[in-house]
């Protein structure tokens, strides 16, 4: 189900939702003891966090996307270009 979610979210430029689905996948991998795969997913989540993912709801109009881009590191997490607190504190 999460695989379907990531495909849908990426095709709609919903990168915040994509990030959340990948984070959920990482937590499952951790519970299954698949530590190398877990690390891969968590690195992807951190990369997305640092680039400021937003949800565009499938909008592909260039004028709207130039004003509300799918990624904006300067606006993400109070402009800190930081990972979400759950990632920083190991939750």
SERO-4910 file (N, C-alpha, C, O; in steps of 0.05 Angstrom, whole numbers):
BEGIN
 pado doro    nc1    nc2    nc3   cac1   cac2   cac3    cc1    cc2    cc3    oc1    oc2    oc3
  Unk    A     17    -24      0      0      0      0     18     25      0     12     44    -14
  Unk    A     39     25     16     57     48     16     71     52    -10     76     75    -18
  Unk    A     77     30    -24     89     33    -51     71     48    -70     79     65    -85
  Unk    A     45     41    -69     25     55    -85     24     85    -77     22    102    -95
  Unk    A     25     90    -51     24    118    -42     48    134    -53     44    156    -62
  Unk    A     72    123    -52     95    138    -61     93    144    -91    101    165   -100
  Unk    A     83    125   -106     80    129   -135     59    151   -140     64    169   -157
  Unk    A     37    150   -126     16    171   -129     26    198   -121     23    218   -135
  Unk    A     39    199    -97     48    225    -87     70    237   -105     69    261   -110
  Unk    A     88    221   -115    109    232   -133     97    242   -159    106    262   -170
  Unk    A     77    228   -170     65    236   -195     49    262   -192     44    275   -212
  Unk    A     40    268   -168     24    292   -163     41    315   -151     30    335   -143
  Unk    A     67    311   -150     85    331   -137     77    336   -108     80    359    -98
  Unk    A     68    316    -95     61    318    -66     85    307    -50     83    285    -39
  Unk    A    106    322    -49    131    313    -38    131    311     -8    146    295      4
  Unk    A    115    327      5    112    324     34     99    298     41    108    284     60
  Unk    A     78    290     27     65    265     31     82    241     23     83    221     36
  Unk    A     97    245      1    117    225     -8    137    219     15    143    197     21
  Unk    A    147    241     26    167    239     48    155    224     71    169    207     83
  Unk    A    130    230     78    118    216    101    114    186     96    118    170    114
  Unk    A    107    179     71    104    151     64    131    137     65    133    114     75
  Unk    A    152    149     56    179    137     57    188    134     86    201    114     93
  Unk    A    181    153    103    188    151    131    173    128    144    185    113    160
  Unk    A    148    124    137    133    101    146    145     75    137    147     55    152
  Unk    A    154     74    112    168     50    102    193     45    117    200     22    123
  Unk    A    208     66    124    233     63    139    227     50    166    242     33    175
  Unk    A    207     60    179    200     49    206    193     19    204    200      4    222
  Unk    A    180     11    183    174    -18    179    200    -34    175    203    -55    187
  Unk    A    218    -23    159    243    -37    155    259    -40    181    272    -60    185
  Unk    A    258    -19    197    272    -21    223    261    -43    240    276    -58    252
  Unk    A    234    -44    242    221    -65    257    228    -93    247    230   -112    262
  Unk    A    232    -95    221    239   -121    208    268   -128    211    277   -149    202
  Unk    A    284   -110    222    313   -115    225    329   -111    200    351   -120    198
  Unk    A    318    -97    180    331    -93    155    346    -66    157    337    -46    145
  Unk    A    367    -65    171    381    -40    179    393    -25    156    393     -1    155
  Unk    A    405    -40    136    417    -26    114    395    -12     97    399     11     88
  Unk    A    373    -26     92    351    -14     77    338      9     93    331     30     81
  Unk    A    336      6    119    326     27    136    343     52    134    332     74    131
  Unk    A    369     49    134    387     72    132    383     85    105    383    110    104
  Unk    A    381     70     84    377     81     57    352     99     56    352    121     46
  Unk    A    330     89     68    305    103     68    307    128     85    297    150     78
  Unk    A    320    126    108    323    149    126    340    171    114    335    195    118
  Unk    A    361    163     99    377    183     85    361    198     64    364    222     60
  Unk    A    343    183     50    325    196     31    307    215     44    302    237     35
  Unk    A    295    207     67    277    225     82    292    250     91    281    272     88
  Unk    A    316    247    101    332    271    109    338    289     85    337    313     87
  Unk    A    345    277     63    350    292     38    325    308     30    327    332     24
  Unk    A    302    295     31    278    309     25    272    332     45    265    354     37
  Unk    A    276    326     70    272    346     91    289    371     86    280    394     88
  Unk    A    314    366     79    333    388     76    327    405     51    335    428     49
  Unk    A    311    394     32    304    408      8    276    420      9    267    431    -11
  Unk    A    263    418     31    237    432     35    214    421     18    205    435      0
  Unk    A    205    397     23    184    386      7    157    398     13    150    403     36
  Unk    A    142    404     -8    114    414     -5     96    397    -23    105    382    -40
  Unk    A     70    399    -18     50    384    -33     37    404    -54     28    425    -46
  Unk    A     37    395    -79     26    412   -100     -1    402   -110    -14    415   -126
  Unk    A    -11    380   -100    -37    370   -107    -42    365   -136    -64    368   -146
  Unk    A    -21    357   -150    -24    350   -178    -23    374   -197    -26    371   -221
  Unk    A    -19    398   -186    -18    422   -203      8    421   -220     29    416   -209
  Unk    A      5    426   -246     29    426   -263     31    452   -279     47    454   -298
  Unk    A     15    472   -272     17    498   -285     43    511   -277     48    516   -254
  Unk    A     60    518   -297     87    529   -290     85    555   -275    102    561   -258
  Unk    A     65    572   -281     63    597   -266     57    593   -237     68    606   -220
  Unk    A     39    575   -231     32    568   -203     56    555   -189     63    562   -166
  Unk    A     69    536   -203     92    523   -191    116    541   -187    132    537   -169
  Unk    A    118    562   -203    140    581   -198    135    597   -172    154    605   -159
  Unk    A    110    602   -166    103    616   -141    102    597   -117    110    605    -95
  Unk    A     93    572   -122     91    552   -101    105    527   -110     93    508   -118
  Unk    A    132    527   -108    147    504   -118    144    479   -101    138    481    -77
  Unk    A    149    456   -113    147    431    -97    169    428    -77    166    413    -57
  Unk    A    191    442    -80    213    442    -61    222    471    -56    225    487    -75
  Unk    A    226    477    -31    235    504    -24    250    503      3    237    506     24
  Unk    A    276    498      2    291    495     27    291    520     45    293    517     69
  Unk    A    287    543     33    287    568     49    262    571     66    263    584     87
  Unk    A    240    559     57    215    561     72    210    538     90    193    539    108
  Unk    A    224    516     87    219    491    101    228    494    130    250    504    136
  Unk    A    211    484    148    217    482    177    229    508    187    251    509    198
  Unk    A    213    529    185    220    556    195    245    567    182    260    583    194
  Unk    A    251    558    157    273    568    142    300    558    152    321    569    144
  Unk    A    301    537    168    326    527    179    340    508    160    364    502    164
  Unk    A    326    498    139    339    478    123    347    454    140    370    446    139
  Unk    A    329    444    155    334    425    176    316    400    172    296    401    158
  Unk    A    323    379    185    306    355    186    283    359    206    286    375    225
  Unk    A    262    345    202    239    347    221    248    338    248    267    322    251
  Unk    A    236    348    270    244    340    297    244    310    302    261    300    316
  Unk    A    225    295    290    224    266    293    248    252    283    257    232    293
  Unk    A    260    264    262    285    252    251    309    260    269    326    243    275
  Unk    A    310    285    277    333    294    293    334    280    320    356    276    330
  Unk    A    312    273    331    311    261    358    307    231    357    303    219    378
  Unk    A    309    219    334    309    190    331    282    177    336    281    153    344
  Unk    A    260    191    332    234    179    337    224    164    314    202    153    315
***
